[in-house]
Amino acid sequence: MVFEPQAQQVAEMKASPARCRPDVTFTLRGWTTDSSWSVVYVRFTLSDLEHLSVGKILVREPGTEPRVVGEPEFDALICD
């Protein structure tokens, strides 16, 4: 599973670069279109993203702090 922003989201981010300031904490959450399933949100700052690279995913399990995992561990987490 890979997040790929829609063209409109990319255009909005380029039009409002102030929204991508280092002092802003972002929250990302996912769910299905019918709201029958959702995931635990993860909060992050731009500096948190510096620890990511291809094949690395920032995750947060319920009751834990966010951490970076590789694809195999991520696959195991989402398949539980």
N, C-alpha and C positions, 0 to 999 in steps of 0.2 A: 504494500500500500504506500503510495507516494502522493504527497499533496502537491498539486499543480494549480497555481492560481489561475482563475479565469481572466481573460483579456481585460474585462471591465475592472477587476480588482487591481491588476497591474497598472492600468491607466490611472485609477484613482490614487494609487500610491505615488506614482510619478508626478501627479498634479498637486499632491499635498505632502511634500517631503518632510514638512515639520512634524507630521504624524509619526515619522520614523526617527525620533530623537533618542539619544542614548539614555535619557532620564525617564523614558516612558516604559511602563511594564505592560506587556501584551498578554492577552489570554486567548488561548486557542482551544476550541472544543469541537467535537464532531458528533453528528447524529444522522440517522436515516431520514429520508424525506417524509416518512409517515410517523416519525418520532417513536418507533417501536424499539429502537436501540440507540444508545449513546455511549460516549466514552468519558472518562474522567478528564477534566480540563488540565491544561498545563500552562503555567505562567512563565514568562521569560522576558529578558531584556535583550537589546542588541548585543551586549557583551557576552551573553550566554550563547549566542549563535556562533561566536568565534570558535567555540569548542566543537562545532559540527563540521563534518566533511561528508563526502560521498559515502553512502552506506552507513551513516551514523544517524540515530534518531533520538530526539529528546523526549523522554517519557516520564510520566508520573503515575505511580500506582496509588490507590486509595491510602491515605494516611502517611505518605512518604514524600520526600523532597524530589524534585525533578533530577533525572540522571541521564547520561548519554549511554546508549547501548548500540550494539551492532545489529545488522539485519537478522542473523540467526536467533539472537535472544529476543528481538522484537517479534519475530514470527512465532516464537514459542509463547510469548506473552499474549498475543492476540488470539491464539488458537486454544487457550485454556477455557 
